[in-house]
C-alpha cells in the first residue's frame, strides 16, 4: 500500500517527502477541526459504566 503510494508521487525523493508531510498535515488538520468535534457529539466520557 505505502509502496504504491510512494511510486505514484511525482518528483525526486526530497519532493516526495515534502508531499507526504503535507498530506499528513492536511489529514491531521481535517481530523482535529472537523471529524473529532463532530464525533464528540456522540461520545460522552462522563457516562462511565465502570464502578457504577
mmCIF file of the N, C-alpha and C atoms, coordinates in Angstrom:
data_MODEL
# 
_entry.id   MODEL 
# 
loop_
_atom_site.group_PDB 
_atom_site.id 
_atom_site.type_symbol 
_atom_site.label_atom_id 
_atom_site.label_alt_id 
_atom_site.label_comp_id 
_atom_site.label_asym_id 
_atom_site.label_entity_id 
_atom_site.label_seq_id 
_atom_site.pdbx_PDB_ins_code 
_atom_site.Cartn_x 
_atom_site.Cartn_y 
_atom_site.Cartn_z 
_atom_site.occupancy 
_atom_site.B_iso_or_equiv 
_atom_site.pdbx_formal_charge 
_atom_site.auth_seq_id 
_atom_site.auth_comp_id 
_atom_site.auth_asym_id 
_atom_site.auth_atom_id 
_atom_site.pdbx_PDB_model_num 
ATOM 1   N N  . UNK A 1 1  ? 0.819   -1.187 0.000  1.00 0.00 ? 1  UNK A N  1 
ATOM 2   C CA . UNK A 1 1  ? 0.000   0.000  0.000  1.00 0.00 ? 1  UNK A CA 1 
ATOM 3   C C  . UNK A 1 1  ? 0.865   1.253  0.000  1.00 0.00 ? 1  UNK A C  1 
ATOM 4   N N  . UNK A 1 2  ? 1.792   1.330  0.942  1.00 0.00 ? 2  UNK A N  1 
ATOM 5   C CA . UNK A 1 2  ? 2.620   2.518  1.025  1.00 0.00 ? 2  UNK A CA 1 
ATOM 6   C C  . UNK A 1 2  ? 3.583   2.606  -0.155 1.00 0.00 ? 2  UNK A C  1 
ATOM 7   N N  . UNK A 1 3  ? 4.043   1.455  -0.625 1.00 0.00 ? 3  UNK A N  1 
ATOM 8   C CA . UNK A 1 3  ? 4.930   1.447  -1.783 1.00 0.00 ? 3  UNK A CA 1 
ATOM 9   C C  . UNK A 1 3  ? 4.239   1.950  -3.032 1.00 0.00 ? 3  UNK A C  1 
ATOM 10  N N  . UNK A 1 4  ? 2.968   1.553  -3.209 1.00 0.00 ? 4  UNK A N  1 
ATOM 11  C CA . UNK A 1 4  ? 2.199   2.031  -4.362 1.00 0.00 ? 4  UNK A CA 1 
ATOM 12  C C  . UNK A 1 4  ? 1.987   3.536  -4.279 1.00 0.00 ? 4  UNK A C  1 
ATOM 13  N N  . UNK A 1 5  ? 1.692   4.037  -3.091 1.00 0.00 ? 5  UNK A N  1 
ATOM 14  C CA . UNK A 1 5  ? 1.528   5.483  -2.909 1.00 0.00 ? 5  UNK A CA 1 
ATOM 15  C C  . UNK A 1 5  ? 2.830   6.211  -3.194 1.00 0.00 ? 5  UNK A C  1 
ATOM 16  N N  . UNK A 1 6  ? 3.928   5.663  -2.721 1.00 0.00 ? 6  UNK A N  1 
ATOM 17  C CA . UNK A 1 6  ? 5.237   6.290  -2.923 1.00 0.00 ? 6  UNK A CA 1 
ATOM 18  C C  . UNK A 1 6  ? 5.579   6.358  -4.412 1.00 0.00 ? 6  UNK A C  1 
ATOM 19  N N  . UNK A 1 7  ? 5.246   5.306  -5.166 1.00 0.00 ? 7  UNK A N  1 
ATOM 20  C CA . UNK A 1 7  ? 5.547   5.295  -6.597 1.00 0.00 ? 7  UNK A CA 1 
ATOM 21  C C  . UNK A 1 7  ? 4.653   6.256  -7.377 1.00 0.00 ? 7  UNK A C  1 
ATOM 22  N N  . UNK A 1 8  ? 3.462   6.544  -6.869 1.00 0.00 ? 8  UNK A N  1 
ATOM 23  C CA . UNK A 1 8  ? 2.553   7.451  -7.562 1.00 0.00 ? 8  UNK A CA 1 
ATOM 24  C C  . UNK A 1 8  ? 2.949   8.920  -7.419 1.00 0.00 ? 8  UNK A C  1 
ATOM 25  N N  . UNK A 1 9  ? 3.679   9.237  -6.368 1.00 0.00 ? 9  UNK A N  1 
ATOM 26  C CA . UNK A 1 9  ? 4.061   10.628 -6.138 1.00 0.00 ? 9  UNK A CA 1 
ATOM 27  C C  . UNK A 1 9  ? 5.118   11.066 -7.144 1.00 0.00 ? 9  UNK A C  1 
ATOM 28  N N  . UNK A 1 10 ? 4.981   12.298 -7.657 1.00 0.00 ? 10 UNK A N  1 
ATOM 29  C CA . UNK A 1 10 ? 5.953   12.780 -8.648 1.00 0.00 ? 10 UNK A CA 1 
ATOM 30  C C  . UNK A 1 10 ? 7.214   13.339 -7.999 1.00 0.00 ? 10 UNK A C  1 
ATOM 31  N N  . UNK A 1 11 ? 8.271   13.420 -8.776 1.00 0.00 ? 11 UNK A N  1 
ATOM 32  C CA . UNK A 1 11 ? 9.477   14.113 -8.365 1.00 0.00 ? 11 UNK A CA 1 
ATOM 33  C C  . UNK A 1 11 ? 10.508  13.247 -7.676 1.00 0.00 ? 11 UNK A C  1 
ATOM 34  N N  . UNK A 1 12 ? 11.610  13.898 -7.296 1.00 0.00 ? 12 UNK A N  1 
ATOM 35  C CA . UNK A 1 12 ? 12.682  13.191 -6.586 1.00 0.00 ? 12 UNK A CA 1 
ATOM 36  C C  . UNK A 1 12 ? 12.272  12.906 -5.135 1.00 0.00 ? 12 UNK A C  1 
ATOM 37  N N  . UNK A 1 13 ? 13.141  12.214 -4.426 1.00 0.00 ? 13 UNK A N  1 
ATOM 38  C CA . UNK A 1 13 ? 12.825  11.758 -3.069 1.00 0.00 ? 13 UNK A CA 1 
ATOM 39  C C  . UNK A 1 13 ? 12.525  12.935 -2.141 1.00 0.00 ? 13 UNK A C  1 
ATOM 40  N N  . UNK A 1 14 ? 13.303  13.995 -2.208 1.00 0.00 ? 14 UNK A N  1 
ATOM 41  C CA . UNK A 1 14 ? 13.085  15.122 -1.293 1.00 0.00 ? 14 UNK A CA 1 
ATOM 42  C C  . UNK A 1 14 ? 11.715  15.763 -1.518 1.00 0.00 ? 14 UNK A C  1 
ATOM 43  N N  . UNK A 1 15 ? 11.248  15.807 -2.759 1.00 0.00 ? 15 UNK A N  1 
ATOM 44  C CA . UNK A 1 15 ? 9.932   16.364 -3.050 1.00 0.00 ? 15 UNK A CA 1 
ATOM 45  C C  . UNK A 1 15 ? 8.827   15.423 -2.573 1.00 0.00 ? 15 UNK A C  1 
ATOM 46  N N  . UNK A 1 16 ? 9.043   14.135 -2.719 1.00 0.00 ? 16 UNK A N  1 
ATOM 47  C CA . UNK A 1 16 ? 8.074   13.151 -2.239 1.00 0.00 ? 16 UNK A CA 1 
ATOM 48  C C  . UNK A 1 16 ? 7.913   13.243 -0.726 1.00 0.00 ? 16 UNK A C  1 
ATOM 49  N N  . UNK A 1 17 ? 9.018   13.440 -0.024 1.00 0.00 ? 17 UNK A N  1 
ATOM 50  C CA . UNK A 1 17 ? 8.960   13.575 1.432  1.00 0.00 ? 17 UNK A CA 1 
ATOM 51  C C  . UNK A 1 17 ? 8.152   14.805 1.813  1.00 0.00 ? 17 UNK A C  1 
ATOM 52  N N  . UNK A 1 18 ? 8.362   15.902 1.136  1.00 0.00 ? 18 UNK A N  1 
ATOM 53  C CA . UNK A 1 18 ? 7.608   17.133 1.410  1.00 0.00 ? 18 UNK A CA 1 
ATOM 54  C C  . UNK A 1 18 ? 6.121   16.925 1.132  1.00 0.00 ? 18 UNK A C  1 
ATOM 55  N N  . UNK A 1 19 ? 5.797   16.238 0.040  1.00 0.00 ? 19 UNK A N  1 
ATOM 56  C CA . UNK A 1 19 ? 4.390   15.973 -0.292 1.00 0.00 ? 19 UNK A CA 1 
ATOM 57  C C  . UNK A 1 19 ? 3.748   15.086 0.764  1.00 0.00 ? 19 UNK A C  1 
ATOM 58  N N  . UNK A 1 20 ? 4.465   14.058 1.215  1.00 0.00 ? 20 UNK A N  1 
ATOM 59  C CA . UNK A 1 20 ? 3.917   13.160 2.237  1.00 0.00 ? 20 UNK A CA 1 
ATOM 60  C C  . UNK A 1 20 ? 3.690   13.918 3.546  1.00 0.00 ? 20 UNK A C  1 
ATOM 61  N N  . UNK A 1 21 ? 4.628   14.772 3.927  1.00 0.00 ? 21 UNK A N  1 
ATOM 62  C CA . UNK A 1 21 ? 4.455   15.569 5.145  1.00 0.00 ? 21 UNK A CA 1 
ATOM 63  C C  . UNK A 1 21 ? 3.245   16.488 5.013  1.00 0.00 ? 21 UNK A C  1 
ATOM 64  N N  . UNK A 1 22 ? 3.073   17.103 3.847  1.00 0.00 ? 22 UNK A N  1 
ATOM 65  C CA . UNK A 1 22 ? 1.916   17.979 3.622  1.00 0.00 ? 22 UNK A CA 1 
ATOM 66  C C  . UNK A 1 22 ? 0.611   17.188 3.658  1.00 0.00 ? 22 UNK A C  1 
ATOM 67  N N  . UNK A 1 23 ? 0.605   15.983 3.106  1.00 0.00 ? 23 UNK A N  1 
ATOM 68  C CA . UNK A 1 23 ? -0.598  15.159 3.139  1.00 0.00 ? 23 UNK A CA 1 
ATOM 69  C C  . UNK A 1 23 ? -0.946  14.731 4.566  1.00 0.00 ? 23 UNK A C  1 
ATOM 70  N N  . UNK A 1 24 ? 0.057   14.379 5.341  1.00 0.00 ? 24 UNK A N  1 
ATOM 71  C CA . UNK A 1 24 ? -0.188  14.011 6.737  1.00 0.00 ? 24 UNK A CA 1 
ATOM 72  C C  . UNK A 1 24 ? -0.703  15.205 7.519  1.00 0.00 ? 24 UNK A C  1 
ATOM 73  N N  . UNK A 1 25 ? -0.108  16.381 7.290  1.00 0.00 ? 25 UNK A N  1 
ATOM 74  C CA . UNK A 1 25 ? -0.564  17.590 7.985  1.00 0.00 ? 25 UNK A CA 1 
ATOM 75  C C  . UNK A 1 25 ? -2.002  17.920 7.603  1.00 0.00 ? 25 UNK A C  1 
ATOM 76  N N  . UNK A 1 26 ? -2.357  17.769 6.337  1.00 0.00 ? 26 UNK A N  1 
ATOM 77  C CA . UNK A 1 26 ? -3.729  18.036 5.897  1.00 0.00 ? 26 UNK A CA 1 
ATOM 78  C C  . UNK A 1 26 ? -4.710  17.046 6.516  1.00 0.00 ? 26 UNK A C  1 
ATOM 79  N N  . UNK A 1 27 ? -4.315  15.797 6.612  1.00 0.00 ? 27 UNK A N  1 
ATOM 80  C CA . UNK A 1 27 ? -5.187  14.790 7.230  1.00 0.00 ? 27 UNK A CA 1 
ATOM 81  C C  . UNK A 1 27 ? -5.391  15.085 8.715  1.00 0.00 ? 27 UNK A C  1 
ATOM 82  N N  . UNK A 1 28 ? -4.330  15.446 9.421  1.00 0.00 ? 28 UNK A N  1 
ATOM 83  C CA . UNK A 1 28 ? -4.458  15.787 10.835 1.00 0.00 ? 28 UNK A CA 1 
ATOM 84  C C  . UNK A 1 28 ? -5.302  17.032 11.040 1.00 0.00 ? 28 UNK A C  1 
ATOM 85  N N  . UNK A 1 29 ? -5.125  18.015 10.180 1.00 0.00 ? 29 UNK A N  1 
ATOM 86  C CA . UNK A 1 29 ? -5.936  19.240 10.251 1.00 0.00 ? 29 UNK A CA 1 
ATOM 87  C C  . UNK A 1 29 ? -7.414  18.902 10.096 1.00 0.00 ? 29 UNK A C  1 
ATOM 88  N N  . UNK A 1 30 ? -7.728  18.087 9.113  1.00 0.00 ? 30 UNK A N  1 
ATOM 89  C CA . UNK A 1 30 ? -9.113  17.696 8.897  1.00 0.00 ? 30 UNK A CA 1 
ATOM 90  C C  . UNK A 1 30 ? -9.687  16.918 10.068 1.00 0.00 ? 30 UNK A C  1 
ATOM 91  N N  . UNK A 1 31 ? -8.884  16.040 10.651 1.00 0.00 ? 31 UNK A N  1 
ATOM 92  C CA . UNK A 1 31 ? -9.352  15.276 11.801 1.00 0.00 ? 31 UNK A CA 1 
ATOM 93  C C  . UNK A 1 31 ? -9.623  16.171 13.007 1.00 0.00 ? 31 UNK A C  1 
ATOM 94  N N  . UNK A 1 32 ? -8.671  17.047 13.338 1.00 0.00 ? 32 UNK A N  1 
ATOM 95  C CA . UNK A 1 32 ? -8.811  17.860 14.538 1.00 0.00 ? 32 UNK A CA 1 
ATOM 96  C C  . UNK A 1 32 ? -9.869  18.948 14.412 1.00 0.00 ? 32 UNK A C  1 
ATOM 97  N N  . UNK A 1 33 ? -10.074 19.493 13.221 1.00 0.00 ? 33 UNK A N  1 
ATOM 98  C CA . UNK A 1 33 ? -11.016 20.608 13.072 1.00 0.00 ? 33 UNK A CA 1 
ATOM 99  C C  . UNK A 1 33 ? -12.410 20.195 12.620 1.00 0.00 ? 33 UNK A C  1 
ATOM 100 N N  . UNK A 1 34 ? -12.564 19.003 12.042 1.00 0.00 ? 34 UNK A N  1 
ATOM 101 C CA . UNK A 1 34 ? -13.872 18.607 11.529 1.00 0.00 ? 34 UNK A CA 1 
ATOM 102 C C  . UNK A 1 34 ? -14.368 17.272 12.088 1.00 0.00 ? 34 UNK A C  1 
ATOM 103 N N  . UNK A 1 35 ? -13.553 16.246 12.039 1.00 0.00 ? 35 UNK A N  1 
ATOM 104 C CA . UNK A 1 35 ? -14.010 14.899 12.404 1.00 0.00 ? 35 UNK A CA 1 
ATOM 105 C C  . UNK A 1 35 ? -14.135 14.752 13.917 1.00 0.00 ? 35 UNK A C  1 
ATOM 106 N N  . UNK A 1 36 ? -13.108 15.112 14.679 1.00 0.00 ? 36 UNK A N  1 
ATOM 107 C CA . UNK A 1 36 ? -13.159 14.922 16.126 1.00 0.00 ? 36 UNK A CA 1 
ATOM 108 C C  . UNK A 1 36 ? -14.257 15.752 16.793 1.00 0.00 ? 36 UNK A C  1 
ATOM 109 N N  . UNK A 1 37 ? -14.452 17.035 16.437 1.00 0.00 ? 37 UNK A N  1 
ATOM 110 C CA . UNK A 1 37 ? -15.584 17.765 17.040 1.00 0.00 ? 37 UNK A CA 1 
ATOM 111 C C  . UNK A 1 37 ? -16.935 17.149 16.679 1.00 0.00 ? 37 UNK A C  1 
ATOM 112 N N  . UNK A 1 38 ? -17.080 16.669 15.455 1.00 0.00 ? 38 UNK A N  1 
ATOM 113 C CA . UNK A 1 38 ? -18.328 16.025 15.061 1.00 0.00 ? 38 UNK A CA 1 
ATOM 114 C C  . UNK A 1 38 ? -18.556 14.741 15.853 1.00 0.00 ? 38 UNK A C  1 
ATOM 115 N N  . UNK A 1 39 ? -17.507 13.944 16.016 1.00 0.00 ? 39 UNK A N  1 
ATOM 116 C CA . UNK A 1 39 ? -17.625 12.675 16.729 1.00 0.00 ? 39 UNK A CA 1 
ATOM 117 C C  . UNK A 1 39 ? -17.826 12.878 18.229 1.00 0.00 ? 39 UNK A C  1 
ATOM 118 N N  . UNK A 1 40 ? -17.376 13.991 18.777 1.00 0.00 ? 40 UNK A N  1 
ATOM 119 C CA . UNK A 1 40 ? -17.528 14.226 20.214 1.00 0.00 ? 40 UNK A CA 1 
ATOM 120 C C  . UNK A 1 40 ? -18.989 14.394 20.617 1.00 0.00 ? 40 UNK A C  1 
ATOM 121 N N  . UNK A 1 41 ? -19.861 14.691 19.680 1.00 0.00 ? 41 UNK A N  1 
ATOM 122 C CA . UNK A 1 41 ? -21.287 14.788 19.978 1.00 0.00 ? 41 UNK A CA 1 
ATOM 123 C C  . UNK A 1 41 ? -21.847 13.430 20.389 1.00 0.00 ? 41 UNK A C  1 
ATOM 124 N N  . UNK A 1 42 ? -21.265 12.372 19.875 1.00 0.00 ? 42 UNK A N  1 
ATOM 125 C CA . UNK A 1 42 ? -21.767 11.026 20.108 1.00 0.00 ? 42 UNK A CA 1 
ATOM 126 C C  . UNK A 1 42 ? -21.038 10.287 21.223 1.00 0.00 ? 42 UNK A C  1 
ATOM 127 N N  . UNK A 1 43 ? -19.939 10.849 21.712 1.00 0.00 ? 43 UNK A N  1 
ATOM 128 C CA . UNK A 1 43 ? -19.134 10.206 22.739 1.00 0.00 ? 43 UNK A CA 1 
ATOM 129 C C  . UNK A 1 43 ? -19.207 11.049 24.007 1.00 0.00 ? 43 UNK A C  1 
ATOM 130 N N  . UNK A 1 44 ? -19.620 10.438 25.087 1.00 0.00 ? 44 UNK A N  1 
ATOM 131 C CA . UNK A 1 44 ? -19.707 11.140 26.357 1.00 0.00 ? 44 UNK A CA 1 
ATOM 132 C C  . UNK A 1 44 ? -18.788 10.454 27.356 1.00 0.00 ? 44 UNK A C  1 
ATOM 133 N N  . UNK A 1 45 ? -17.602 11.001 27.611 1.00 0.00 ? 45 UNK A N  1 
ATOM 134 C CA . UNK A 1 45 ? -16.659 10.343 28.514 1.00 0.00 ? 45 UNK A CA 1 
ATOM 135 C C  . UNK A 1 45 ? -17.128 10.329 29.973 1.00 0.00 ? 45 UNK A C  1 
ATOM 136 N N  . UNK A 1 46 ? -18.096 11.164 30.347 1.00 0.00 ? 46 UNK A N  1 
ATOM 137 C CA . UNK A 1 46 ? -18.578 11.190 31.717 1.00 0.00 ? 46 UNK A CA 1 
ATOM 138 C C  . UNK A 1 46 ? -19.527 10.024 31.998 1.00 0.00 ? 46 UNK A C  1 
ATOM 139 N N  . UNK A 1 47 ? -20.123 9.429  30.985 1.00 0.00 ? 47 UNK A N  1 
ATOM 140 C CA . UNK A 1 47 ? -21.028 8.308  31.177 1.00 0.00 ? 47 UNK A CA 1 
ATOM 141 C C  . UNK A 1 47 ? -20.236 6.998  31.248 1.00 0.00 ? 47 UNK A C  1 
ATOM 142 N N  . UNK A 1 48 ? -19.712 6.714  32.422 1.00 0.00 ? 48 UNK A N  1 
ATOM 143 C CA . UNK A 1 48 ? -18.906 5.524  32.625 1.00 0.00 ? 48 UNK A CA 1 
ATOM 144 C C  . UNK A 1 48 ? -19.739 4.412  33.247 1.00 0.00 ? 48 UNK A C  1 
ATOM 145 N N  . UNK A 1 49 ? -19.477 3.192  32.845 1.00 0.00 ? 49 UNK A N  1 
ATOM 146 C CA . UNK A 1 49 ? -20.160 2.051  33.434 1.00 0.00 ? 49 UNK A CA 1 
ATOM 147 C C  . UNK A 1 49 ? -19.257 1.279  34.393 1.00 0.00 ? 49 UNK A C  1 
ATOM 148 N N  . UNK A 1 50 ? -18.027 1.729  34.567 1.00 0.00 ? 50 UNK A N  1 
ATOM 149 C CA . UNK A 1 50 ? -17.083 1.057  35.450 1.00 0.00 ? 50 UNK A CA 1 
ATOM 150 C C  . UNK A 1 50 ? -17.292 1.556  36.871 1.00 0.00 ? 50 UNK A C  1 
ATOM 151 N N  . UNK A 1 51 ? -17.458 0.654  37.795 1.00 0.00 ? 51 UNK A N  1 
ATOM 152 C CA . UNK A 1 51 ? -17.582 1.007  39.202 1.00 0.00 ? 51 UNK A CA 1 
ATOM 153 C C  . UNK A 1 51 ? -18.929 1.612  39.557 1.00 0.00 ? 51 UNK A C  1 
ATOM 154 N N  . UNK A 1 52 ? -19.891 1.475  38.697 1.00 0.00 ? 52 UNK A N  1 
ATOM 155 C CA . UNK A 1 52 ? -21.124 2.153  38.986 1.00 0.00 ? 52 UNK A CA 1 
ATOM 156 C C  . UNK A 1 52 ? -22.295 1.301  39.151 1.00 0.00 ? 52 UNK A C  1 
# 
